[in-house]
Amino acid sequence: MSQPSLDNFYMSKALQLARKGLYSTQPNPRVGCVIVLNNEIIGEGYHQHAGGPHAEIHALNQAGLKVKGATAYVSLEPCSHHGKTPPCADALVDAGIKRVVCAMLDPNPLVAGRGIEKLKQAGVETESGLMQLEAEAINPGFIKRMKTELPFVRIKLAMSLDGRTAMASGESKWITGSHARADVQKFRARSSVVLTGSGTVIADDPSMNVRVSAEDLQMDGGVKNVHQPLRAIVDSQLSVSLNSKIFKQSGETLVFSTQQAKHAITLAEKNNKIDLHELLKYLANEHQANEVHVEAGSELCGALLAENLVDEIVVYMAPHIMGDSAKGLFHLPALDKMSERLGLEIKDIRSIGKDWRITAIPKY
């Protein structure tokens, strides 16, 4: 196998390792590392949880004393600054690593090329950009937060074949089957925040927590407890009862309002509603939120879409018809011309039990 082919093979392994941290590294990025000497993997590791050793350290520890002259394949540029752990770039240099190949530079302004530069100054051969798109797909929230101070926003919706999400009465349990509902738990588990609206809380009294175990998610690395995302409610008029189930779950629930109250965070108004851009910025800056998972009604989903704040839409389509009087996916201003439509790029379609899951990217 040629060296470029070997590089791709080992980087693919590093990316596979990075995905093991999908549910546990918040607010840090998911990172994997493979150390190779004489075309043999001698160490591998991934970042398991915030505050713990980074991927490079796990890989170096596994490689032991035979690491001198080896190549390290890392899915993200090694850090160069002191955070909760020492710089990984220093650890690689001290261990005698000869060459470092990283899939992408770190978008964190504290790193942003400094890790590569530190390695170069120490005489380490460096390359970056190998399988970059695949690496970026593992950390969409971290990348967006570092570049824009906003989280990656994913809207989850369930609909009938005729595009309805709830009956006219507001009843929506259950549109999809048990397999689809279990699949949604994985999206909640990987998210920093689960965001909903007051209408959903009042109509459905949901818990909005993660109800799967670490074993269900196939987590390893000693992570025994599933992270419970922060829950956030958009409640402009403070209409949600504090006795709702969402307040009784483990973890924290925040209420965002345009009104002042002891239990609410007051944000500015925009068009007589909460300024959703400011809400997301607050979550990114105050809670280091990388990914926000939205489960809400057509008004909040429509408002986020109208503000160009949605990065991904995940729709579960069930094989039944709900009729004309049932509610649609998004409440949006009326469109008069076909040219005013919002385009979508379909990224994935797959069956989940008896339902279909469609993943789409808005084309603003």
Disulfide bonds with the S-S distance in Angstrom:
none
